[in-house]
Amino acid sequence: MRILHILNHIQEIGNGIVNVAIDLACLQAKTGHDVAVASAGGEYEALLSEYGAKHFKIDQTRTPINLIKAASMYRVAVQEFKPDIVHAHMMTGVVLARLLKMSSGYTLVSTVHNEFQRSAVLMGWAERVIAVSQAVAQSMVQRGIAENKLRIVSNGTLGSPRTRQLKEYQPLSLKRPAIATVAGMYRRKGIAELIEAFAQVAANFPQAQLYIVGNGPDRELFEAQAKLTTVSDRIHFEGFQPEPQRYLLASDIFVLASHRDPSPLVIPEAREAGCAIVATAVDGIPEALDGGQAGFLVPPSDSKALAGALEQLLSDPNVLQQWKEQAQHNLDRLNVVRVHQETMMVYEELIANSK
C-alpha cells in the first residue's frame, strides 16, 4: 500500500499530532508499505529517512500566495508518489487533499486530534474520519459528522520509534517528593490550577517540589503566578525537554490538569514510568486512565479538588505506592503497534469498499 501523510510540520517540539503521525509513518514503512510524509519539514525528517519513508517539503502556511504554492507542490507530490491513501492530520492538509483530489484515485483519511477547535469539523471532508478517543467521536457526531464515517483508534505511544526503551533513560535527581507535569504552556492545560493547588498543599509538605516541563505562549503568565505564591522557590519551570521520560521516572506524582484534552500521549508515558497520576475528567483522559482505575480523576478548573487529590497521595506512602502500581496495569493497549494495526484496518476497509 502507498500511504501519504500530510501535516503542517514534523518538528520535534512535543506536538502530539506530529508524534502520532510520525509513529504511524515509521511503523507502516517498517512493515513493508511505501510511505511518504508531506510537510514543511523538521527534525523528524532524519527518523523518517532511517525507516525508508520519503519526505515532500510542502509549506502550508496560510497566506494566499503560500497556499497557491502548496497546492502546486502537493499536485507534484501526488503525481510522483501515486498514493492509495492520503492521511491528513491537520485541517489545512485535509482541505488541500480534498480540493485537489480530482482524478488522482487515492482515498482520503483524516484523524481528529483537537476536536475542540472550531475548524475540526472540516476533518469530516475525508472519506473516513479517525477519532483518537470515544469522547472525540461523540463530539464529532454532535457536530454533524456521520457516524458511518467515524472509526475510533485510541492514542497509544508506548514502544514509539521516536523514543528508546524506558529502561534506557537515566532518571534525573529531583528533590522528592516530586510532582511533575509535562504539557504545553497553554491555559487550557490547567497549569494555573496546578500552581494554585500546589500552593494550597505545600505548607503541609515542606519537602514537596513541583516541576513544570514544557513550553508555550502562556509560560510567562504562569511564571508570574508562581512568583506570587509563598513557595515559588519550590516551583521549577524546566522548559521543553526532548526526553521527558527522565522527569517521569524521577517523579512520584504526575498531574495533567487540562480543561480540554482529546487523548494525551503523556498519560501512557506517565503510566509506564510508574507515577501516581492525578488528571482531570475531561474528553479522552478518563479513557486513557481506564475510567479512573489507573489514576485519580478530578473535575477540571477546580484547584481545590486537585489539591485534595495531591494531599491524599502525599499524606500516605501506602496510598501513593498503590496508585503507582495501578498506573502500570493494563499497558498493552497503550502500545503504538496497536494504533498502527487498527489504522491499517481502517485503510484496508476503505480500499476494499472502493473496489
C-alpha positions as YAML, in Angstrom:
chain: A
units: angstrom
residues:
- id: 1
  name: MET
  ca: [0.00, 0.00, 0.00]
- id: 2
  name: ARG
  ca: [1.22, 3.53, -0.78]
- id: 3
  name: ILE
  ca: [0.46, 5.94, 2.08]
- id: 4
  name: LEU
  ca: [0.99, 9.71, 2.12]
- id: 5
  name: HIS
  ca: [0.67, 11.53, 5.45]
- id: 6
  name: ILE
  ca: [0.16, 15.30, 5.33]
- id: 7
  name: LEU
  ca: [0.96, 17.64, 8.23]
- id: 8
  name: ASN
  ca: [1.90, 21.27, 8.74]
- id: 9
  name: HIS
  ca: [5.38, 20.36, 10.04]
- id: 10
  name: ILE
  ca: [7.35, 17.50, 11.60]
- id: 11
  name: GLN
  ca: [9.31, 19.39, 14.24]
- id: 12
  name: GLU
  ca: [10.41, 17.69, 17.45]
- id: 13
  name: ILE
  ca: [8.65, 20.08, 19.83]
- id: 14
  name: GLY
  ca: [6.35, 17.79, 21.78]
- id: 15
  name: ASN
  ca: [3.38, 18.22, 19.43]
- id: 16
  name: GLY
  ca: [1.13, 15.19, 19.95]
- id: 17
  name: ILE
  ca: [-0.40, 15.35, 16.45]
- id: 18
  name: VAL
  ca: [3.03, 15.25, 14.86]
- id: 19
  name: ASN
  ca: [4.17, 12.45, 17.17]
- id: 20
  name: VAL
  ca: [1.18, 10.24, 16.31]
- id: 21
  name: ALA
  ca: [1.71, 10.74, 12.58]
- id: 22
  name: ILE
  ca: [5.45, 10.05, 12.77]
- id: 23
  name: ASP
  ca: [4.84, 6.86, 14.76]
- id: 24
  name: LEU
  ca: [2.38, 5.66, 12.12]
- id: 25
  name: ALA
  ca: [4.62, 6.56, 9.19]
- id: 26
  name: CYS
  ca: [7.63, 4.77, 10.67]
- id: 27
  name: LEU
  ca: [5.75, 1.59, 11.59]
- id: 28
  name: GLN
  ca: [3.95, 1.48, 8.24]
- id: 29
  name: ALA
  ca: [7.29, 1.75, 6.43]
- id: 30
  name: LYS
  ca: [8.80, -0.85, 8.75]
- id: 31
  name: THR
  ca: [6.06, -3.33, 7.86]
- id: 32
  name: GLY
  ca: [6.69, -3.02, 4.13]
- id: 33
  name: HIS
  ca: [4.41, -0.24, 2.91]
- id: 34
  name: ASP
  ca: [5.56, 2.64, 0.71]
- id: 35
  name: VAL
  ca: [5.24, 5.69, 2.92]
- id: 36
  name: ALA
  ca: [5.76, 9.40, 2.42]
- id: 37
  name: VAL
  ca: [5.12, 12.49, 4.53]
- id: 38
  name: ALA
  ca: [4.32, 15.94, 3.14]
- id: 39
  name: SER
  ca: [5.10, 18.85, 5.47]
- id: 40
  name: ALA
  ca: [7.16, 22.00, 5.91]
- id: 41
  name: GLY
  ca: [9.84, 19.78, 7.42]
- id: 42
  name: GLY
  ca: [11.55, 19.43, 10.77]
- id: 43
  name: GLU
  ca: [13.81, 17.30, 12.91]
- id: 44
  name: TYR
  ca: [11.85, 14.10, 12.27]
- id: 45
  name: GLU
  ca: [12.96, 14.04, 8.62]
- id: 46
  name: ALA
  ca: [16.05, 12.09, 9.73]
- id: 47
  name: LEU
  ca: [13.95, 9.46, 11.54]
- id: 48
  name: LEU
  ca: [11.67, 9.03, 8.55]
- id: 49
  name: SER
  ca: [14.72, 8.50, 6.35]
- id: 50
  name: GLU
  ca: [16.00, 5.79, 8.71]
- id: 51
  name: TYR
  ca: [12.74, 3.90, 8.22]
- id: 52
  name: GLY
  ca: [12.75, 4.38, 4.46]
- id: 53
  name: ALA
  ca: [9.89, 6.89, 4.36]
- id: 54
  name: LYS
  ca: [10.08, 9.73, 1.81]
- id: 55
  name: HIS
  ca: [9.55, 13.40, 2.68]
- id: 56
  name: PHE
  ca: [7.98, 16.00, 0.38]
- id: 57
  name: LYS
  ca: [8.57, 19.56, 1.54]
- id: 58
  name: ILE
  ca: [5.30, 21.49, 1.34]
- id: 59
  name: ASP
  ca: [4.86, 24.66, 3.39]
- id: 60
  name: GLN
  ca: [1.15, 25.07, 4.18]
- id: 61
  name: THR
  ca: [1.40, 28.42, 5.99]
- id: 62
  name: ARG
  ca: [-1.97, 30.08, 5.50]
- id: 63
  name: THR
  ca: [-1.22, 33.03, 3.25]
- id: 64
  name: PRO
  ca: [-2.80, 33.26, -0.23]
- id: 65
  name: ILE
  ca: [0.48, 33.12, -2.16]
- id: 66
  name: ASN
  ca: [1.88, 30.35, 0.00]
- id: 67
  name: LEU
  ca: [-1.24, 28.21, -0.30]
- id: 68
  name: ILE
  ca: [-1.11, 28.53, -4.11]
- id: 69
  name: LYS
  ca: [2.49, 27.28, -3.98]
- id: 70
  name: ALA
  ca: [1.49, 24.50, -1.57]
- id: 71
  name: ALA
  ca: [-1.27, 23.36, -3.93]
- id: 72
  name: SER
  ca: [1.17, 23.16, -6.82]
- id: 73
  name: MET
  ca: [3.74, 21.25, -4.77]
- id: 74
  name: TYR
  ca: [1.06, 18.90, -3.46]
- id: 75
  name: ARG
  ca: [-0.03, 18.04, -7.03]
- id: 76
  name: VAL
  ca: [3.58, 17.24, -7.92]
- id: 77
  name: ALA
  ca: [3.96, 15.02, -4.84]
- id: 78
  name: VAL
  ca: [0.76, 13.10, -5.64]
- id: 79
  name: GLN
  ca: [1.75, 12.63, -9.28]
- id: 80
  name: GLU
  ca: [5.18, 11.35, -8.27]
- id: 81
  name: PHE
  ca: [4.17, 9.17, -5.30]
- id: 82
  name: LYS
  ca: [0.74, 7.96, -6.52]
- id: 83
  name: PRO
  ca: [-0.69, 7.22, -3.05]
- id: 84
  name: ASP
  ca: [-3.51, 4.78, -2.39]
- id: 85
  name: ILE
  ca: [-4.23, 6.56, 0.91]
- id: 86
  name: VAL
  ca: [-3.71, 10.19, 1.83]
- id: 87
  name: HIS
  ca: [-3.91, 10.57, 5.61]
- id: 88
  name: ALA
  ca: [-4.40, 14.18, 6.76]
- id: 89
  name: HIS
  ca: [-3.70, 15.03, 10.39]
- id: 90
  name: MET
  ca: [-4.36, 18.78, 10.33]
- id: 91
  name: MET
  ca: [-7.06, 20.97, 8.87]
- id: 92
  name: THR
  ca: [-5.05, 22.59, 6.06]
- id: 93
  name: GLY
  ca: [-3.95, 19.18, 4.85]
- id: 94
  name: VAL
  ca: [-7.43, 17.72, 4.63]
- id: 95
  name: VAL
  ca: [-8.69, 20.77, 2.70]
- id: 96
  name: LEU
  ca: [-5.78, 20.58, 0.24]
- id: 97
  name: ALA
  ca: [-6.17, 16.83, -0.23]
- id: 98
  name: ARG
  ca: [-9.93, 17.06, -0.75]
- id: 99
  name: LEU
  ca: [-9.95, 20.04, -3.13]
- id: 100
  name: LEU
  ca: [-7.07, 18.69, -5.22]
- id: 101
  name: LYS
  ca: [-8.14, 15.05, -5.30]
- id: 102
  name: MET
  ca: [-9.81, 15.23, -8.71]
- id: 103
  name: SER
  ca: [-8.99, 12.01, -10.58]
- id: 104
  name: SER
  ca: [-5.94, 11.06, -8.53]
- id: 105
  name: GLY
  ca: [-7.55, 7.85, -7.32]
- id: 106
  name: TYR
  ca: [-6.48, 7.99, -3.67]
- id: 107
  name: THR
  ca: [-8.76, 7.61, -0.69]
- id: 108
  name: LEU
  ca: [-8.71, 10.39, 1.90]
- id: 109
  name: VAL
  ca: [-8.50, 9.64, 5.64]
- id: 110
  name: SER
  ca: [-8.31, 12.23, 8.41]
- id: 111
  name: THR
  ca: [-7.53, 11.95, 12.09]
- id: 112
  name: VAL
  ca: [-9.29, 14.33, 14.50]
- id: 113
  name: HIS
  ca: [-6.86, 15.16, 17.28]
- id: 114
  name: ASN
  ca: [-8.02, 18.53, 18.69]
- id: 115
  name: GLU
  ca: [-11.76, 18.31, 18.20]
- id: 116
  name: PHE
  ca: [-12.35, 21.34, 20.46]
- id: 117
  name: GLN
  ca: [-11.08, 23.60, 17.65]
- id: 118
  name: ARG
  ca: [-13.90, 25.01, 15.54]
- id: 119
  name: SER
  ca: [-12.06, 24.06, 12.35]
- id: 120
  name: ALA
  ca: [-12.05, 20.38, 13.37]
- id: 121
  name: VAL
  ca: [-15.39, 19.92, 11.62]
- id: 122
  name: LEU
  ca: [-13.51, 20.26, 8.30]
- id: 123
  name: MET
  ca: [-11.83, 16.93, 9.05]
- id: 124
  name: GLY
  ca: [-15.19, 15.47, 8.06]
- id: 125
  name: TRP
  ca: [-14.33, 16.20, 4.42]
- id: 126
  name: ALA
  ca: [-12.39, 12.93, 4.41]
- id: 127
  name: GLU
  ca: [-14.00, 9.66, 3.35]
- id: 128
  name: ARG
  ca: [-13.12, 8.15, 6.71]
- id: 129
  name: VAL
  ca: [-12.54, 10.09, 9.95]
- id: 130
  name: ILE
  ca: [-10.46, 8.57, 12.73]
- id: 131
  name: ALA
  ca: [-11.21, 9.81, 16.26]
- id: 132
  name: VAL
  ca: [-8.46, 9.42, 18.86]
- id: 133
  name: SER
  ca: [-10.91, 8.60, 21.66]
- id: 134
  name: GLN
  ca: [-14.55, 7.70, 22.22]
- id: 135
  name: ALA
  ca: [-15.10, 11.20, 23.59]
- id: 136
  name: VAL
  ca: [-13.80, 12.76, 20.36]
- id: 137
  name: ALA
  ca: [-16.05, 10.50, 18.27]
- id: 138
  name: GLN
  ca: [-19.12, 11.51, 20.28]
- id: 139
  name: SER
  ca: [-18.25, 15.18, 19.93]
- id: 140
  name: MET
  ca: [-17.81, 14.90, 16.17]
- id: 141
  name: VAL
  ca: [-21.19, 13.18, 15.80]
- id: 142
  name: GLN
  ca: [-22.77, 16.07, 17.71]
- id: 143
  name: ARG
  ca: [-21.06, 18.46, 15.28]
- id: 144
  name: GLY
  ca: [-22.59, 16.74, 12.27]
- id: 145
  name: ILE
  ca: [-20.05, 14.11, 11.16]
- id: 146
  name: ALA
  ca: [-21.89, 10.97, 10.03]
- id: 147
  name: GLU
  ca: [-21.37, 8.03, 12.37]
- id: 148
  name: ASN
  ca: [-20.72, 5.66, 9.46]
- id: 149
  name: LYS
  ca: [-17.67, 7.78, 8.55]
- id: 150
  name: LEU
  ca: [-16.13, 7.57, 12.01]
- id: 151
  name: ARG
  ca: [-13.72, 4.98, 13.36]
- id: 152
  name: ILE
  ca: [-12.08, 5.12, 16.79]
- id: 153
  name: VAL
  ca: [-8.36, 4.46, 17.10]
- id: 154
  name: SER
  ca: [-7.39, 5.47, 20.63]
- id: 155
  name: ASN
  ca: [-3.98, 7.03, 21.03]
- id: 156
  name: GLY
  ca: [-1.08, 4.96, 22.31]
- id: 157
  name: THR
  ca: [2.59, 5.82, 22.32]
- id: 158
  name: LEU
  ca: [4.46, 3.09, 24.21]
- id: 159
  name: GLY
  ca: [7.15, 1.49, 22.06]
- id: 160
  name: SER
  ca: [7.31, 4.55, 19.80]
- id: 161
  name: PRO
  ca: [10.09, 4.64, 17.20]
- id: 162
  name: ARG
  ca: [10.74, 8.20, 18.40]
- id: 163
  name: THR
  ca: [11.94, 7.02, 21.80]
- id: 164
  name: ARG
  ca: [14.21, 4.45, 23.41]
- id: 165
  name: GLN
  ca: [13.04, 1.71, 25.74]
- id: 166
  name: LEU
  ca: [12.13, 3.17, 29.12]
- id: 167
  name: LYS
  ca: [14.91, 1.28, 30.93]
- id: 168
  name: GLU
  ca: [17.48, 3.08, 28.76]
- id: 169
  name: TYR
  ca: [16.63, 6.51, 30.22]
- id: 170
  name: GLN
  ca: [18.53, 7.73, 33.28]
- id: 171
  name: PRO
  ca: [16.18, 9.33, 35.84]
- id: 172
  name: LEU
  ca: [17.03, 12.85, 36.94]
- id: 173
  name: SER
  ca: [17.94, 13.61, 40.55]
- id: 174
  name: LEU
  ca: [14.85, 15.56, 41.54]
- id: 175
  name: LYS
  ca: [14.02, 16.74, 45.04]
- id: 176
  name: ARG
  ca: [11.38, 14.43, 46.49]
- id: 177
  name: PRO
  ca: [8.51, 14.08, 46.77]
- id: 178
  name: ALA
  ca: [8.39, 15.33, 43.21]
- id: 179
  name: ILE
  ca: [5.18, 16.38, 41.46]
- id: 180
  name: ALA
  ca: [5.52, 16.86, 37.70]
- id: 181
  name: THR
  ca: [3.50, 17.86, 34.69]
- id: 182
  name: VAL
  ca: [4.56, 17.62, 31.04]
- id: 183
  name: ALA
  ca: [2.41, 19.89, 28.92]
- id: 184
  name: GLY
  ca: [2.40, 22.78, 26.51]
- id: 185
  name: MET
  ca: [2.25, 26.11, 28.30]
- id: 186
  name: TYR
  ca: [-1.33, 26.95, 27.35]
- id: 187
  name: ARG
  ca: [-4.15, 28.00, 29.67]
- id: 188
  name: ARG
  ca: [-6.24, 25.03, 28.52]
- id: 189
  name: LYS
  ca: [-3.63, 22.70, 30.05]
- id: 190
  name: GLY
  ca: [-4.65, 23.81, 33.54]
- id: 191
  name: ILE
  ca: [-1.20, 24.94, 34.64]
- id: 192
  name: ALA
  ca: [-2.73, 27.82, 36.61]
- id: 193
  name: GLU
  ca: [-4.89, 25.42, 38.64]
- id: 194
  name: LEU
  ca: [-1.91, 23.13, 39.25]
- id: 195
  name: ILE
  ca: [0.20, 26.01, 40.62]
- id: 196
  name: GLU
  ca: [-2.70, 27.11, 42.81]
- id: 197
  name: ALA
  ca: [-3.28, 23.56, 44.08]
- id: 198
  name: PHE
  ca: [0.40, 23.11, 44.87]
- id: 199
  name: ALA
  ca: [0.42, 26.39, 46.78]
- id: 200
  name: GLN
  ca: [-2.54, 25.11, 48.85]
- id: 201
  name: VAL
  ca: [-0.82, 21.90, 49.97]
- id: 202
  name: ALA
  ca: [2.83, 22.94, 50.02]
- id: 203
  name: ALA
  ca: [2.84, 24.21, 53.61]
- id: 204
  name: ASN
  ca: [1.80, 20.77, 54.90]
- id: 205
  name: PHE
  ca: [4.50, 19.02, 52.86]
- id: 206
  name: PRO
  ca: [7.63, 21.19, 53.11]
- id: 207
  name: GLN
  ca: [9.77, 18.82, 51.05]
- id: 208
  name: ALA
  ca: [7.39, 18.62, 48.07]
- id: 209
  name: GLN
  ca: [8.52, 20.16, 44.78]
- id: 210
  name: LEU
  ca: [6.63, 20.97, 41.56]
- id: 211
  name: TYR
  ca: [8.35, 20.51, 38.19]
- id: 212
  name: ILE
  ca: [6.63, 22.04, 35.15]
- id: 213
  name: VAL
  ca: [8.04, 20.61, 31.91]
- id: 214
  name: GLY
  ca: [7.08, 22.23, 28.63]
- id: 215
  name: ASN
  ca: [7.00, 25.48, 26.73]
- id: 216
  name: GLY
  ca: [4.40, 27.65, 25.06]
- id: 217
  name: PRO
  ca: [2.88, 31.12, 24.72]
- id: 218
  name: ASP
  ca: [1.49, 31.36, 28.26]
- id: 219
  name: ARG
  ca: [4.68, 30.41, 30.10]
- id: 220
  name: GLU
  ca: [5.39, 33.97, 31.33]
- id: 221
  name: LEU
  ca: [1.87, 34.18, 32.74]
- id: 222
  name: PHE
  ca: [2.38, 31.01, 34.78]
- id: 223
  name: GLU
  ca: [5.84, 32.08, 35.92]
- id: 224
  name: ALA
  ca: [4.38, 35.36, 37.17]
- id: 225
  name: GLN
  ca: [1.65, 33.46, 39.01]
- id: 226
  name: ALA
  ca: [4.22, 31.18, 40.66]
- id: 227
  name: LYS
  ca: [6.29, 34.16, 41.84]
- id: 228
  name: LEU
  ca: [3.26, 35.50, 43.71]
- id: 229
  name: THR
  ca: [3.00, 32.32, 45.82]
- id: 230
  name: THR
  ca: [4.92, 31.79, 49.07]
- id: 231
  name: VAL
  ca: [6.51, 28.65, 47.62]
- id: 232
  name: SER
  ca: [7.93, 29.99, 44.36]
- id: 233
  name: ASP
  ca: [11.34, 28.52, 45.19]
- id: 234
  name: ARG
  ca: [9.76, 25.04, 45.03]
- id: 235
  name: ILE
  ca: [8.08, 25.54, 41.63]
- id: 236
  name: HIS
  ca: [10.52, 24.75, 38.82]
- id: 237
  name: PHE
  ca: [9.90, 25.69, 35.18]
- id: 238
  name: GLU
  ca: [12.01, 23.29, 33.15]
- id: 239
  name: GLY
  ca: [11.06, 24.30, 29.60]
- id: 240
  name: PHE
  ca: [10.70, 21.87, 26.70]
- id: 241
  name: GLN
  ca: [12.61, 18.63, 27.28]
- id: 242
  name: PRO
  ca: [13.26, 16.18, 24.41]
- id: 243
  name: GLU
  ca: [13.44, 13.35, 26.97]
- id: 244
  name: PRO
  ca: [10.57, 13.94, 29.44]
- id: 245
  name: GLN
  ca: [10.92, 10.27, 30.46]
- id: 246
  name: ARG
  ca: [13.83, 11.34, 32.70]
- id: 247
  name: TYR
  ca: [11.43, 13.54, 34.68]
- id: 248
  name: LEU
  ca: [8.64, 10.97, 34.77]
- id: 249
  name: LEU
  ca: [10.94, 8.25, 36.09]
- id: 250
  name: ALA
  ca: [12.11, 10.57, 38.88]
- id: 251
  name: SER
  ca: [8.65, 11.82, 39.87]
- id: 252
  name: ASP
  ca: [6.25, 10.50, 42.48]
- id: 253
  name: ILE
  ca: [3.10, 12.14, 41.13]
- id: 254
  name: PHE
  ca: [2.22, 13.17, 37.59]
- id: 255
  name: VAL
  ca: [-0.53, 15.75, 37.08]
- id: 256
  name: LEU
  ca: [-2.42, 16.68, 33.93]
- id: 257
  name: ALA
  ca: [-4.96, 19.37, 34.81]
- id: 258
  name: SER
  ca: [-6.25, 20.08, 31.29]
- id: 259
  name: HIS
  ca: [-9.54, 21.85, 30.61]
- id: 260
  name: ARG
  ca: [-9.71, 20.04, 27.23]
- id: 261
  name: ASP
  ca: [-7.57, 17.10, 26.07]
- id: 262
  name: PRO
  ca: [-8.81, 14.65, 23.42]
- id: 263
  name: SER
  ca: [-6.31, 11.84, 24.11]
- id: 264
  name: PRO
  ca: [-3.00, 12.96, 25.64]
- id: 265
  name: LEU
  ca: [0.07, 10.88, 24.76]
- id: 266
  name: VAL
  ca: [1.78, 11.82, 28.02]
- id: 267
  name: ILE
  ca: [-0.70, 9.77, 30.10]
- id: 268
  name: PRO
  ca: [0.57, 6.41, 28.76]
- id: 269
  name: GLU
  ca: [4.15, 7.61, 29.25]
- id: 270
  name: ALA
  ca: [3.48, 8.61, 32.87]
- id: 271
  name: ARG
  ca: [1.75, 5.29, 33.49]
- id: 272
  name: GLU
  ca: [4.65, 3.29, 32.08]
- id: 273
  name: ALA
  ca: [7.10, 5.29, 34.22]
- id: 274
  name: GLY
  ca: [5.18, 4.30, 37.36]
- id: 275
  name: CYS
  ca: [3.92, 7.71, 38.50]
- id: 276
  name: ALA
  ca: [0.82, 8.03, 40.62]
- id: 277
  name: ILE
  ca: [-1.44, 10.09, 38.36]
- id: 278
  name: VAL
  ca: [-3.91, 12.88, 39.01]
- id: 279
  name: ALA
  ca: [-5.78, 14.20, 35.97]
- id: 280
  name: THR
  ca: [-8.98, 15.94, 35.02]
- id: 281
  name: ALA
  ca: [-12.08, 14.03, 33.95]
- id: 282
  name: VAL
  ca: [-12.40, 15.64, 30.53]
- id: 283
  name: ASP
  ca: [-12.52, 14.37, 26.94]
- id: 284
  name: GLY
  ca: [-10.30, 11.30, 26.41]
- id: 285
  name: ILE
  ca: [-8.40, 11.45, 29.72]
- id: 286
  name: PRO
  ca: [-10.71, 9.04, 31.62]
- id: 287
  name: GLU
  ca: [-10.33, 6.52, 28.76]
- id: 288
  name: ALA
  ca: [-6.53, 6.82, 28.98]
- id: 289
  name: LEU
  ca: [-6.77, 6.11, 32.74]
- id: 290
  name: ASP
  ca: [-9.07, 3.09, 32.45]
- id: 291
  name: GLY
  ca: [-12.04, 5.05, 33.76]
- id: 292
  name: GLY
  ca: [-10.17, 6.07, 36.92]
- id: 293
  name: GLN
  ca: [-8.66, 2.67, 37.72]
- id: 294
  name: ALA
  ca: [-5.17, 3.88, 36.77]
- id: 295
  name: GLY
  ca: [-5.27, 7.35, 38.29]
- id: 296
  name: PHE
  ca: [-7.22, 9.93, 40.29]
- id: 297
  name: LEU
  ca: [-9.81, 11.83, 38.24]
- id: 298
  name: VAL
  ca: [-10.81, 15.32, 39.38]
- id: 299
  name: PRO
  ca: [-13.10, 17.99, 37.88]
- id: 300
  name: PRO
  ca: [-11.45, 20.48, 35.52]
- id: 301
  name: SER
  ca: [-10.74, 24.08, 36.60]
- id: 302
  name: ASP
  ca: [-11.01, 23.05, 40.26]
- id: 303
  name: SER
  ca: [-7.80, 23.73, 42.15]
- id: 304
  name: LYS
  ca: [-9.38, 22.71, 45.46]
- id: 305
  name: ALA
  ca: [-10.24, 19.21, 44.17]
- id: 306
  name: LEU
  ca: [-6.78, 18.93, 42.65]
- id: 307
  name: ALA
  ca: [-5.19, 19.93, 45.95]
- id: 308
  name: GLY
  ca: [-7.30, 17.33, 47.76]
- id: 309
  name: ALA
  ca: [-6.04, 14.55, 45.48]
- id: 310
  name: LEU
  ca: [-2.43, 15.68, 45.93]
- id: 311
  name: GLU
  ca: [-2.88, 15.75, 49.69]
- id: 312
  name: GLN
  ca: [-4.21, 12.18, 49.74]
- id: 313
  name: LEU
  ca: [-1.20, 10.92, 47.83]
- id: 314
  name: LEU
  ca: [1.38, 12.92, 49.78]
- id: 315
  name: SER
  ca: [-0.12, 12.06, 53.18]
- id: 316
  name: ASP
  ca: [0.14, 8.27, 52.95]
- id: 317
  name: PRO
  ca: [3.09, 6.40, 51.39]
- id: 318
  name: ASN
  ca: [0.96, 3.27, 51.08]
- id: 319
  name: VAL
  ca: [-1.74, 5.09, 49.09]
- id: 320
  name: LEU
  ca: [0.93, 6.68, 46.90]
- id: 321
  name: GLN
  ca: [2.52, 3.29, 46.21]
- id: 322
  name: GLN
  ca: [-0.87, 1.71, 45.46]
- id: 323
  name: TRP
  ca: [-1.62, 4.31, 42.78]
- id: 324
  name: LYS
  ca: [1.88, 3.98, 41.32]
- id: 325
  name: GLU
  ca: [1.28, 0.25, 40.88]
- id: 326
  name: GLN
  ca: [-2.22, 0.68, 39.49]
- id: 327
  name: ALA
  ca: [-0.91, 3.07, 36.85]
- id: 328
  name: GLN
  ca: [1.27, 0.28, 35.42]
- id: 329
  name: HIS
  ca: [-1.54, -2.25, 34.97]
- id: 330
  name: ASN
  ca: [-3.13, -2.85, 31.54]
- id: 331
  name: LEU
  ca: [-0.47, -1.06, 29.49]
- id: 332
  name: ASP
  ca: [-0.62, -3.31, 26.42]
- id: 333
  name: ARG
  ca: [-3.48, -1.39, 24.81]
- id: 334
  name: LEU
  ca: [-1.43, 1.83, 25.01]
- id: 335
  name: ASN
  ca: [1.23, 0.45, 22.65]
- id: 336
  name: VAL
  ca: [1.91, 2.16, 19.34]
- id: 337
  name: VAL
  ca: [1.78, -1.18, 17.50]
- id: 338
  name: ARG
  ca: [-1.93, -1.46, 18.32]
- id: 339
  name: VAL
  ca: [-2.51, 2.05, 16.92]
- id: 340
  name: HIS
  ca: [-0.67, 1.08, 13.74]
- id: 341
  name: GLN
  ca: [-2.65, -2.15, 13.31]
- id: 342
  name: GLU
  ca: [-6.04, -0.50, 13.87]
- id: 343
  name: THR
  ca: [-5.18, 2.33, 11.48]
- id: 344
  name: MET
  ca: [-4.20, -0.15, 8.78]
- id: 345
  name: MET
  ca: [-7.56, -1.87, 9.26]
- id: 346
  name: VAL
  ca: [-9.29, 1.46, 8.53]
- id: 347
  name: TYR
  ca: [-7.27, 1.83, 5.32]
- id: 348
  name: GLU
  ca: [-7.92, -1.75, 4.22]
- id: 349
  name: GLU
  ca: [-11.67, -1.44, 4.81]
- id: 350
  name: LEU
  ca: [-11.78, 1.70, 2.69]
- id: 351
  name: ILE
  ca: [-9.80, 0.24, -0.18]
- id: 352
  name: ALA
  ca: [-11.88, -2.96, -0.15]
- id: 353
  name: ASN
  ca: [-15.10, -0.93, -0.28]
- id: 354
  name: SER
  ca: [-13.85, 1.16, -3.20]
- id: 355
  name: LYS
  ca: [-13.27, -1.86, -5.46]
...
